[in-house]
Amino acid sequence: MRQILLYMFWVVAMFVPSMAHGQGAKIVFDNTLHNFDIVREEGGTVSHDFVFTNTGDAALVVVEVNTNCGCTVADFPQAPIAPGDSSVITITFDPKGNPGEFAKEIIVKTNAKKKKSRLRIKGVVFPKQ
């Protein structure tokens, strides 16, 4: 019986603080898809800034951003984003050696209630002449 009471106390102690603080961090992107249209293979890298806002009531931390290939890299804020503030995640694509259509998915991991968000870039790489 004592173990059951101790367990119930532990469960309540874990959930009450989170309920008292409201919704926590929440990430909302202005858009989650960017179409580069036509990109020249010899033209060098292209980038896009995905703007997001923390619409929650706690600091938002971008833990990591994963791309699905070596031709795509992400630059993201290392410092927490205060409630109501905005920031950007910059995605850079290197078209060299990637002629033809492309569609890349980027996974953003945060401390928000919804832990993962997905960003997408697409376009067509026009091959070297």
PATOR-130553 format. One record per residue: x, y, z of N, C-alpha, C, O in turn. Coordinates in steps of 0.2 Angstrom, whole numbers, plus 2048, in hexadecimal, padded with zeros to 3 digits. Example, Ala and Ser with C-alpha at 12.3 -4.5 7.8 and 13.67 -1.06 7.14 Angstrom:
<drenlos>
drenlo n.X->842 n.Y->7E4 n.Z->827 ca.X->83E ca.Y->7EA ca.Z->827 c.X->842 c.Y->7F0 c.Z->827 o.X->847 o.Y->7EF o.Z->82A
drenlo n.X->840 n.Y->7F5 n.Z->823 ca.X->844 ca.Y->7FB ca.Z->824 c.X->840 c.Y->800 c.Z->827 o.X->843 o.Y->806 o.Z->828
</drenlos>
This chain:
<drenlos>
drenlo n.X->804 n.Y->7FA n.Z->800 ca.X->800 ca.Y->800 ca.Z->800 c.X->804 c.Y->806 c.Z->800 o.X->803 o.Y->80B o.Z->7FD
drenlo n.X->80A n.Y->806 n.Z->804 ca.X->80E ca.Y->80C ca.Z->804 c.X->811 c.Y->80D c.Z->7FD o.X->812 o.Y->813 o.Z->7FB
drenlo n.X->813 n.Y->808 n.Z->7FA ca.X->816 ca.Y->809 ca.Z->7F3 c.X->811 c.Y->80C c.Z->7EE o.X->813 o.Y->810 o.Z->7EA
drenlo n.X->80B n.Y->80A n.Z->7EF ca.X->806 ca.Y->80D ca.Z->7EA c.X->805 c.Y->814 c.Z->7EC o.X->804 o.Y->818 o.Z->7E7
drenlo n.X->805 n.Y->816 n.Z->7F2 ca.X->804 ca.Y->81D ca.Z->7F4 c.X->80A c.Y->821 c.Z->7F1 o.X->809 o.Y->827 o.Z->7EF
drenlo n.X->810 n.Y->81E n.Z->7F2 ca.X->816 ca.Y->822 ca.Z->7F0 c.X->816 c.Y->823 c.Z->7E8 o.X->818 o.Y->828 o.Z->7E6
drenlo n.X->814 n.Y->81D n.Z->7E5 ca.X->813 ca.Y->81E ca.Z->7DE c.X->80E c.Y->823 c.Z->7DC o.X->810 o.Y->827 o.Z->7D7
drenlo n.X->808 n.Y->823 n.Z->7DF ca.X->803 ca.Y->828 ca.Z->7DD c.X->806 c.Y->82F c.Z->7DE o.X->805 o.Y->834 o.Z->7DB
drenlo n.X->809 n.Y->830 n.Z->7E4 ca.X->80C ca.Y->837 ca.Z->7E6 c.X->811 c.Y->839 c.Z->7E0 o.X->811 o.Y->83F o.Z->7DE
drenlo n.X->815 n.Y->834 n.Z->7DE ca.X->81A ca.Y->836 ca.Z->7D9 c.X->817 c.Y->838 c.Z->7D2 o.X->819 o.Y->83C o.Z->7CF
drenlo n.X->812 n.Y->834 n.Z->7D0 ca.X->80E ca.Y->836 ca.Z->7CA c.X->80B c.Y->83D c.Z->7CB o.X->80C o.Y->841 o.Z->7C6
drenlo n.X->808 n.Y->83E n.Z->7D0 ca.X->805 ca.Y->845 ca.Z->7D1 c.X->80A c.Y->84A c.Z->7D1 o.X->809 o.Y->850 o.Z->7CE
drenlo n.X->810 n.Y->849 n.Z->7D4 ca.X->815 ca.Y->84E ca.Z->7D5 c.X->818 c.Y->84F c.Z->7CE o.X->81B o.Y->855 o.Z->7CC
drenlo n.X->818 n.Y->84A n.Z->7C9 ca.X->81B ca.Y->84B ca.Z->7C2 c.X->816 c.Y->84F c.Z->7BE o.X->818 o.Y->853 o.Z->7BA
drenlo n.X->80F n.Y->84E n.Z->7BF ca.X->80B ca.Y->852 ca.Z->7BA c.X->808 c.Y->858 c.Z->7BD o.X->806 o.Y->85C o.Z->7B8
drenlo n.X->807 n.Y->85A n.Z->7C3 ca.X->805 ca.Y->860 ca.Z->7C5 c.X->809 c.Y->866 c.Z->7C3 o.X->806 o.Y->86B o.Z->7C1
drenlo n.X->80F n.Y->866 n.Z->7C4 ca.X->813 ca.Y->86C ca.Z->7C1 c.X->812 c.Y->86D c.Z->7BA o.X->812 o.Y->873 o.Z->7B8
drenlo n.X->812 n.Y->868 n.Z->7B6 ca.X->811 ca.Y->869 ca.Z->7AF c.X->80A c.Y->86C c.Z->7AD o.X->809 o.Y->870 o.Z->7A9
drenlo n.X->805 n.Y->86A n.Z->7B1 ca.X->7FE ca.Y->86D ca.Z->7B0 c.X->7FE c.Y->874 c.Z->7B2 o.X->7FB o.Y->878 o.Z->7AF
drenlo n.X->802 n.Y->876 n.Z->7B8 ca.X->801 ca.Y->87D ca.Z->7BA c.X->805 c.Y->882 c.Z->7B6 o.X->803 o.Y->887 o.Z->7B6
drenlo n.X->80A n.Y->87F n.Z->7B2 ca.X->80D ca.Y->884 ca.Z->7AE c.X->80A c.Y->885 c.Z->7A7 o.X->80D o.Y->889 o.Z->7A3
drenlo n.X->804 n.Y->882 n.Z->7A6 ca.X->801 ca.Y->883 ca.Z->79F c.X->803 c.Y->87E c.Z->79A o.X->805 o.Y->879 o.Z->79B
drenlo n.X->803 n.Y->881 n.Z->794 ca.X->804 ca.Y->87D ca.Z->78E c.X->80C c.Y->87B c.Z->78C o.X->80D o.Y->877 o.Z->789
drenlo n.X->810 n.Y->87F n.Z->78F ca.X->817 ca.Y->87E ca.Z->78E c.X->819 c.Y->882 c.Z->787 o.X->816 o.Y->886 o.Z->785
drenlo n.X->81F n.Y->880 n.Z->784 ca.X->821 ca.Y->882 ca.Z->77E c.X->81D c.Y->880 c.Z->778 o.X->81B o.Y->87A o.Z->779
drenlo n.X->81C n.Y->884 n.Z->773 ca.X->819 ca.Y->882 ca.Z->76D c.X->81C c.Y->885 c.Z->767 o.X->81C o.Y->88B o.Z->767
drenlo n.X->81E n.Y->881 n.Z->762 ca.X->821 ca.Y->884 ca.Z->75C c.X->81C c.Y->884 c.Z->757 o.X->818 o.Y->87F o.Z->755
drenlo n.X->81C n.Y->88A n.Z->753 ca.X->817 ca.Y->88B ca.Z->74E c.X->81B c.Y->88E c.Z->748 o.X->81E o.Y->893 o.Z->749
drenlo n.X->81B n.Y->88B n.Z->742 ca.X->81F ca.Y->88D ca.Z->73D c.X->81B c.Y->891 c.Z->738 o.X->815 o.Y->890 o.Z->737
drenlo n.X->81D n.Y->897 n.Z->735 ca.X->81A ca.Y->89B ca.Z->730 c.X->818 c.Y->896 c.Z->72A o.X->812 o.Y->897 o.Z->727
drenlo n.X->81D n.Y->892 n.Z->728 ca.X->81B ca.Y->88D ca.Z->723 c.X->820 c.Y->887 c.Z->724 o.X->825 o.Y->888 o.Z->727
drenlo n.X->81E n.Y->881 n.Z->722 ca.X->822 ca.Y->87B ca.Z->723 c.X->825 c.Y->878 c.Z->71C o.X->828 o.Y->873 o.Z->71C
drenlo n.X->823 n.Y->87C n.Z->716 ca.X->825 ca.Y->879 ca.Z->710 c.X->828 c.Y->87F c.Z->70C o.X->825 o.Y->884 o.Z->70C
drenlo n.X->82E n.Y->87E n.Z->709 ca.X->831 ca.Y->883 ca.Z->704 c.X->833 c.Y->880 c.Z->6FE o.X->836 o.Y->87B o.Z->6FE
drenlo n.X->831 n.Y->883 n.Z->6F8 ca.X->832 ca.Y->880 ca.Z->6F2 c.X->837 c.Y->885 c.Z->6EF o.X->836 o.Y->88B o.Z->6ED
drenlo n.X->83D n.Y->882 n.Z->6EE ca.X->843 ca.Y->886 ca.Z->6EA c.X->842 c.Y->887 c.Z->6E3 o.X->845 o.Y->88A o.Z->6E0
drenlo n.X->83D n.Y->883 n.Z->6E0 ca.X->83C ca.Y->883 ca.Z->6D9 c.X->842 c.Y->880 c.Z->6D5 o.X->844 o.Y->87B o.Z->6D7
drenlo n.X->845 n.Y->884 n.Z->6D1 ca.X->84A ca.Y->882 ca.Z->6CD c.X->851 c.Y->884 c.Z->6D0 o.X->851 o.Y->88A o.Z->6D1
drenlo n.X->855 n.Y->880 n.Z->6D1 ca.X->85C ca.Y->881 ca.Z->6D4 c.X->861 c.Y->87F c.Z->6CF o.X->861 o.Y->879 o.Z->6CD
drenlo n.X->866 n.Y->883 n.Z->6CE ca.X->86C ca.Y->881 ca.Z->6C9 c.X->871 c.Y->87D c.Z->6CD o.X->873 o.Y->87F o.Z->6D3
drenlo n.X->873 n.Y->877 n.Z->6CA ca.X->878 ca.Y->873 ca.Z->6CE c.X->87E c.Y->876 c.Z->6CF o.X->881 o.Y->875 o.Z->6D5
drenlo n.X->880 n.Y->87A n.Z->6CB ca.X->887 ca.Y->87E ca.Z->6CC c.X->886 c.Y->885 c.Z->6CF o.X->88B o.Y->888 o.Z->6D0
drenlo n.X->880 n.Y->886 n.Z->6D1 ca.X->87E ca.Y->88D ca.Z->6D4 c.X->880 c.Y->88D c.Z->6DC o.X->87F o.Y->893 o.Z->6DE
drenlo n.X->882 n.Y->888 n.Z->6DF ca.X->884 ca.Y->888 ca.Z->6E6 c.X->87E c.Y->887 c.Z->6EA o.X->878 o.Y->885 o.Z->6E8
drenlo n.X->87F n.Y->887 n.Z->6F1 ca.X->879 ca.Y->886 ca.Z->6F5 c.X->874 c.Y->88B c.Z->6F5 o.X->875 o.Y->891 o.Z->6F4
drenlo n.X->86E n.Y->888 n.Z->6F7 ca.X->868 ca.Y->88D ca.Z->6F8 c.X->865 c.Y->88C c.Z->6FF o.X->866 o.Y->886 o.Z->702
drenlo n.X->863 n.Y->891 n.Z->702 ca.X->860 ca.Y->891 ca.Z->709 c.X->859 c.Y->894 c.Z->70A o.X->857 o.Y->898 o.Z->706
drenlo n.X->856 n.Y->891 n.Z->70F ca.X->84F ca.Y->894 ca.Z->711 c.X->84F c.Y->895 c.Z->718 o.X->851 o.Y->890 o.Z->71C
drenlo n.X->84C n.Y->89A n.Z->71B ca.X->84B ca.Y->89B ca.Z->722 c.X->844 c.Y->899 c.Z->724 o.X->83F o.Y->89C o.Z->721
drenlo n.X->843 n.Y->894 n.Z->728 ca.X->83C ca.Y->892 ca.Z->72A c.X->83B c.Y->896 c.Z->731 o.X->83F o.Y->895 o.Z->736
drenlo n.X->837 n.Y->89B n.Z->731 ca.X->835 ca.Y->89F ca.Z->737 c.X->830 c.Y->89B c.Z->73B o.X->82B o.Y->899 o.Z->739
drenlo n.X->832 n.Y->89B n.Z->742 ca.X->82D ca.Y->898 ca.Z->746 c.X->82C c.Y->89D c.Z->74C o.X->830 o.Y->8A1 o.Z->74E
drenlo n.X->827 n.Y->89C n.Z->750 ca.X->825 ca.Y->8A0 ca.Z->756 c.X->824 c.Y->89B c.Z->75C o.X->821 o.Y->896 o.Z->75B
drenlo n.X->826 n.Y->89D n.Z->762 ca.X->824 ca.Y->899 ca.Z->768 c.X->81D c.Y->89C c.Z->76A o.X->81D o.Y->8A1 o.Z->76D
drenlo n.X->818 n.Y->899 n.Z->769 ca.X->811 ca.Y->89B ca.Z->76B c.X->80F c.Y->898 c.Z->772 o.X->80A o.Y->899 o.Z->774
drenlo n.X->814 n.Y->895 n.Z->775 ca.X->812 ca.Y->892 ca.Z->77B c.X->814 c.Y->897 c.Z->781 o.X->815 o.Y->89D o.Z->780
drenlo n.X->814 n.Y->894 n.Z->787 ca.X->815 ca.Y->898 ca.Z->78D c.X->81B c.Y->896 c.Z->791 o.X->81C o.Y->898 o.Z->797
drenlo n.X->820 n.Y->892 n.Z->78D ca.X->826 ca.Y->891 ca.Z->790 c.X->82B c.Y->891 c.Z->78B o.X->82A o.Y->891 o.Z->785
drenlo n.X->832 n.Y->891 n.Z->78D ca.X->837 ca.Y->892 ca.Z->788 c.X->837 c.Y->88C c.Z->783 o.X->836 o.Y->886 o.Z->786
drenlo n.X->839 n.Y->88D n.Z->77D ca.X->839 ca.Y->888 ca.Z->778 c.X->840 c.Y->887 c.Z->776 o.X->844 o.Y->88B o.Z->775
drenlo n.X->842 n.Y->880 n.Z->777 ca.X->849 ca.Y->87E ca.Z->775 c.X->849 c.Y->87A c.Z->76F o.X->846 o.Y->875 o.Z->76F
drenlo n.X->84D n.Y->87C n.Z->76A ca.X->84E ca.Y->877 ca.Z->764 c.X->853 c.Y->873 c.Z->766 o.X->859 o.Y->875 o.Z->766
drenlo n.X->852 n.Y->86C n.Z->767 ca.X->857 ca.Y->867 ca.Z->769 c.X->85B c.Y->865 c.Z->763 o.X->861 o.Y->865 o.Z->764
drenlo n.X->858 n.Y->864 n.Z->75D ca.X->85C ca.Y->862 ca.Z->758 c.X->858 c.Y->862 c.Z->751 o.X->852 o.Y->862 o.Z->752
drenlo n.X->85B n.Y->863 n.Z->74C ca.X->858 ca.Y->863 ca.Z->745 c.X->85B c.Y->85E c.Z->741 o.X->861 o.Y->85E o.Z->740
drenlo n.X->858 n.Y->859 n.Z->73E ca.X->85A ca.Y->853 ca.Z->73A c.X->858 c.Y->854 c.Z->733 o.X->852 o.Y->855 o.Z->732
drenlo n.X->85D n.Y->854 n.Z->72F ca.X->85C ca.Y->853 ca.Z->728 c.X->85D c.Y->84C c.Z->725 o.X->860 o.Y->848 o.Z->729
drenlo n.X->85A n.Y->84B n.Z->71F ca.X->85A ca.Y->844 ca.Z->71D c.X->860 c.Y->842 c.Z->718 o.X->860 o.Y->83D o.Z->715
drenlo n.X->864 n.Y->847 n.Z->717 ca.X->86A ca.Y->846 ca.Z->712 c.X->86F c.Y->84B c.Z->714 o.X->86E o.Y->850 o.Z->717
drenlo n.X->875 n.Y->849 n.Z->711 ca.X->87B ca.Y->84E ca.Z->712 c.X->87B c.Y->854 c.Z->70E o.X->87F o.Y->859 o.Z->70F
drenlo n.X->876 n.Y->854 n.Z->709 ca.X->876 ca.Y->85A ca.Z->705 c.X->871 c.Y->860 c.Z->708 o.X->871 o.Y->865 o.Z->705
drenlo n.X->86F n.Y->85E n.Z->70E ca.X->86A ca.Y->863 ca.Z->711 c.X->86D c.Y->864 c.Z->719 o.X->86E o.Y->85F o.Z->71C
drenlo n.X->86E n.Y->86A n.Z->71B ca.X->870 ca.Y->86C ca.Z->721 c.X->86C c.Y->871 c.Z->725 o.X->868 o.Y->875 o.Z->721
drenlo n.X->86B n.Y->871 n.Z->72B ca.X->867 ca.Y->875 ca.Z->72F c.X->86B c.Y->879 c.Z->734 o.X->870 o.Y->877 o.Z->737
drenlo n.X->869 n.Y->880 n.Z->734 ca.X->86C ca.Y->884 ca.Z->73A c.X->866 c.Y->886 c.Z->73E o.X->861 o.Y->889 o.Z->73B
drenlo n.X->866 n.Y->885 n.Z->744 ca.X->861 ca.Y->887 ca.Z->749 c.X->863 c.Y->88A c.Z->74F o.X->869 o.Y->88A o.Z->751
drenlo n.X->85F n.Y->88E n.Z->752 ca.X->861 ca.Y->891 ca.Z->758 c.X->863 c.Y->88D c.Z->75E o.X->85F o.Y->888 o.Z->75F
drenlo n.X->868 n.Y->88E n.Z->762 ca.X->86A ca.Y->88A ca.Z->767 c.X->867 c.Y->88D c.Z->76E o.X->867 o.Y->889 o.Z->773
drenlo n.X->866 n.Y->893 n.Z->76E ca.X->863 ca.Y->896 ca.Z->774 c.X->85B c.Y->895 c.Z->774 o.X->858 o.Y->895 o.Z->76F
drenlo n.X->858 n.Y->894 n.Z->77A ca.X->851 ca.Y->894 ca.Z->77B c.X->84D c.Y->89A c.Z->778 o.X->850 o.Y->89F o.Z->778
drenlo n.X->848 n.Y->898 n.Z->775 ca.X->843 ca.Y->89E ca.Z->773 c.X->83E c.Y->89F c.Z->778 o.X->83A o.Y->89B o.Z->779
drenlo n.X->83D n.Y->8A5 n.Z->77A ca.X->839 ca.Y->8A7 ca.Z->77F c.X->831 c.Y->8A7 c.Z->77C o.X->831 o.Y->8A8 o.Z->776
drenlo n.X->82C n.Y->8A6 n.Z->780 ca.X->825 ca.Y->8A6 ca.Z->77E c.X->824 c.Y->8AD c.Z->77A o.X->826 o.Y->8B2 o.Z->77C
drenlo n.X->821 n.Y->8AC n.Z->774 ca.X->81F ca.Y->8B2 ca.Z->770 c.X->825 c.Y->8B4 c.Z->76B o.X->823 o.Y->8B8 o.Z->767
drenlo n.X->82B n.Y->8B2 n.Z->76C ca.X->830 ca.Y->8B3 ca.Z->768 c.X->831 c.Y->8AF c.Z->762 o.X->82E o.Y->8A9 o.Z->762
drenlo n.X->834 n.Y->8B1 n.Z->75D ca.X->835 ca.Y->8AE ca.Z->756 c.X->83C c.Y->8AD c.Z->755 o.X->840 o.Y->8B0 o.Z->758
drenlo n.X->83E n.Y->8A8 n.Z->751 ca.X->844 ca.Y->8A6 ca.Z->74E c.X->844 c.Y->8A3 c.Z->748 o.X->83F o.Y->8A2 o.Z->745
drenlo n.X->84A n.Y->8A0 n.Z->745 ca.X->84A ca.Y->89D ca.Z->73F c.X->84E c.Y->897 c.Z->73F o.X->853 o.Y->896 o.Z->743
drenlo n.X->84C n.Y->892 n.Z->73B ca.X->850 ca.Y->88C ca.Z->739 c.X->852 c.Y->88D c.Z->732 o.X->84E o.Y->88D o.Z->72E
drenlo n.X->859 n.Y->88D n.Z->731 ca.X->85B ca.Y->88E ca.Z->72A c.X->85D c.Y->887 c.Z->727 o.X->861 o.Y->884 o.Z->72A
drenlo n.X->85A n.Y->886 n.Z->721 ca.X->85B ca.Y->87F ca.Z->71E c.X->85F c.Y->881 c.Z->717 o.X->85D o.Y->885 o.Z->713
drenlo n.X->865 n.Y->87E n.Z->717 ca.X->869 ca.Y->87F ca.Z->711 c.X->86A c.Y->879 c.Z->70D o.X->86B o.Y->873 o.Z->70F
drenlo n.X->868 n.Y->879 n.Z->706 ca.X->869 ca.Y->873 ca.Z->702 c.X->86E c.Y->874 c.Z->6FD o.X->86F o.Y->87A o.Z->6FA
drenlo n.X->872 n.Y->86F n.Z->6FC ca.X->878 ca.Y->86F ca.Z->6F7 c.X->876 c.Y->86B c.Z->6F1 o.X->875 o.Y->865 o.Z->6F1
drenlo n.X->874 n.Y->86E n.Z->6EB ca.X->872 ca.Y->86B ca.Z->6E5 c.X->878 c.Y->867 c.Z->6E1 o.X->876 o.Y->863 o.Z->6DD
drenlo n.X->87E n.Y->868 n.Z->6E3 ca.X->883 ca.Y->865 ca.Z->6DF c.X->883 c.Y->85D c.Z->6E0 o.X->883 o.Y->85A o.Z->6E5
drenlo n.X->883 n.Y->85A n.Z->6DA ca.X->882 ca.Y->853 ca.Z->6DA c.X->87B c.Y->850 c.Z->6DB o.X->87A o.Y->84A o.Z->6DC
drenlo n.X->876 n.Y->854 n.Z->6DB ca.X->86F ca.Y->852 ca.Z->6DC c.X->86A c.Y->855 c.Z->6D7 o.X->865 o.Y->858 o.Z->6D8
drenlo n.X->86C n.Y->853 n.Z->6D0 ca.X->867 ca.Y->856 ca.Z->6CB c.X->861 c.Y->852 c.Z->6CB o.X->860 o.Y->84D o.Z->6CE
drenlo n.X->85C n.Y->856 n.Z->6C9 ca.X->855 ca.Y->853 ca.Z->6C9 c.X->851 c.Y->856 c.Z->6CF o.X->853 o.Y->85A o.Z->6D3
drenlo n.X->84B n.Y->853 n.Z->6D0 ca.X->846 ca.Y->855 ca.Z->6D5 c.X->849 c.Y->853 c.Z->6DC o.X->84C o.Y->84E o.Z->6DD
drenlo n.X->847 n.Y->857 n.Z->6E1 ca.X->849 ca.Y->855 ca.Z->6E8 c.X->844 c.Y->857 c.Z->6EC o.X->840 o.Y->85C o.Z->6EB
drenlo n.X->843 n.Y->854 n.Z->6F2 ca.X->83E ca.Y->855 ca.Z->6F7 c.X->842 c.Y->852 c.Z->6FE o.X->843 o.Y->84D o.Z->6FE
drenlo n.X->843 n.Y->857 n.Z->702 ca.X->846 ca.Y->855 ca.Z->708 c.X->842 c.Y->857 c.Z->70E o.X->83E o.Y->85C o.Z->70E
drenlo n.X->842 n.Y->853 n.Z->713 ca.X->83E ca.Y->854 ca.Z->71A c.X->843 c.Y->855 c.Z->71F o.X->849 o.Y->852 o.Z->720
drenlo n.X->842 n.Y->85A n.Z->723 ca.X->846 ca.Y->85C ca.Z->729 c.X->842 c.Y->85B c.Z->72F o.X->83C o.Y->85D o.Z->730
drenlo n.X->845 n.Y->857 n.Z->734 ca.X->841 ca.Y->856 ca.Z->73A c.X->844 c.Y->85B c.Z->740 o.X->84A o.Y->85B o.Z->741
drenlo n.X->840 n.Y->85F n.Z->743 ca.X->842 ca.Y->864 ca.Z->748 c.X->83F c.Y->861 c.Z->74F o.X->839 o.Y->85F o.Z->750
drenlo n.X->844 n.Y->860 n.Z->753 ca.X->842 ca.Y->85D ca.Z->75A c.X->843 c.Y->862 c.Z->75F o.X->848 o.Y->866 o.Z->75F
drenlo n.X->83E n.Y->863 n.Z->763 ca.X->83E ca.Y->869 ca.Z->768 c.X->83B c.Y->866 c.Z->76F o.X->83A o.Y->860 o.Z->770
drenlo n.X->83B n.Y->86A n.Z->774 ca.X->838 ca.Y->869 ca.Z->77A c.X->830 c.Y->86A c.Z->77B o.X->82E o.Y->86A o.Z->780
drenlo n.X->82D n.Y->86C n.Z->775 ca.X->826 ca.Y->86D ca.Z->775 c.X->822 c.Y->867 c.Z->776 o.X->825 o.Y->862 o.Z->776
drenlo n.X->81C n.Y->868 n.Z->778 ca.X->817 ca.Y->862 ca.Z->779 c.X->817 c.Y->85E c.Z->773 o.X->818 o.Y->858 o.Z->774
drenlo n.X->817 n.Y->861 n.Z->76D ca.X->818 ca.Y->85D ca.Z->767 c.X->81F c.Y->85D c.Z->765 o.X->822 o.Y->862 o.Z->763
drenlo n.X->823 n.Y->858 n.Z->767 ca.X->82A ca.Y->857 ca.Z->767 c.X->82D c.Y->858 c.Z->760 o.X->833 o.Y->85B o.Z->75F
drenlo n.X->82A n.Y->856 n.Z->75B ca.X->82D ca.Y->856 ca.Z->754 c.X->828 c.Y->85A c.Z->74F o.X->822 o.Y->85A o.Z->74F
drenlo n.X->82C n.Y->85E n.Z->74B ca.X->828 ca.Y->861 ca.Z->745 c.X->82C c.Y->860 c.Z->73F o.X->832 o.Y->85E o.Z->73F
drenlo n.X->829 n.Y->860 n.Z->739 ca.X->82C ca.Y->85E ca.Z->733 c.X->82C c.Y->864 c.Z->72E o.X->827 o.Y->868 o.Z->72E
drenlo n.X->831 n.Y->865 n.Z->72B ca.X->832 ca.Y->86B ca.Z->726 c.X->834 c.Y->867 c.Z->720 o.X->837 o.Y->862 o.Z->720
drenlo n.X->832 n.Y->86A n.Z->71A ca.X->834 ca.Y->867 ca.Z->714 c.X->836 c.Y->86C c.Z->70F o.X->834 o.Y->872 o.Z->70F
drenlo n.X->83B n.Y->86A n.Z->70B ca.X->83D ca.Y->86E ca.Z->705 c.X->83D c.Y->86A c.Z->6FF o.X->83D o.Y->864 o.Z->6FF
drenlo n.X->83C n.Y->86D n.Z->6F9 ca.X->83B ca.Y->869 ca.Z->6F3 c.X->83E c.Y->86E c.Z->6ED o.X->83F o.Y->874 o.Z->6EE
drenlo n.X->83E n.Y->86B n.Z->6E8 ca.X->840 ca.Y->86F ca.Z->6E2 c.X->843 c.Y->86A c.Z->6DC o.X->842 o.Y->864 o.Z->6DD
drenlo n.X->846 n.Y->86D n.Z->6D7 ca.X->849 ca.Y->86A ca.Z->6D2 c.X->850 c.Y->86C c.Z->6D1 o.X->851 o.Y->873 o.Z->6D0
drenlo n.X->855 n.Y->868 n.Z->6D1 ca.X->85C ca.Y->86A ca.Z->6CF c.X->85D c.Y->869 c.Z->6C8 o.X->85D o.Y->864 o.Z->6C5
drenlo n.X->85F n.Y->86F n.Z->6C5 ca.X->860 ca.Y->86F ca.Z->6BD c.X->868 c.Y->86D c.Z->6BD o.X->86C o.Y->870 o.Z->6C0
drenlo n.X->869 n.Y->868 n.Z->6B9 ca.X->870 ca.Y->865 ca.Z->6B8 c.X->875 c.Y->86A c.Z->6B5 o.X->873 o.Y->86E o.Z->6B1
drenlo n.X->87B n.Y->869 n.Z->6B6 ca.X->881 ca.Y->86C ca.Z->6B3 c.X->880 c.Y->86B c.Z->6AC o.X->87E o.Y->866 o.Z->6A9
drenlo n.X->882 n.Y->871 n.Z->6A8 ca.X->882 ca.Y->870 ca.Z->6A1 c.X->888 c.Y->86C c.Z->69E o.X->889 o.Y->86C o.Z->698
</drenlos>
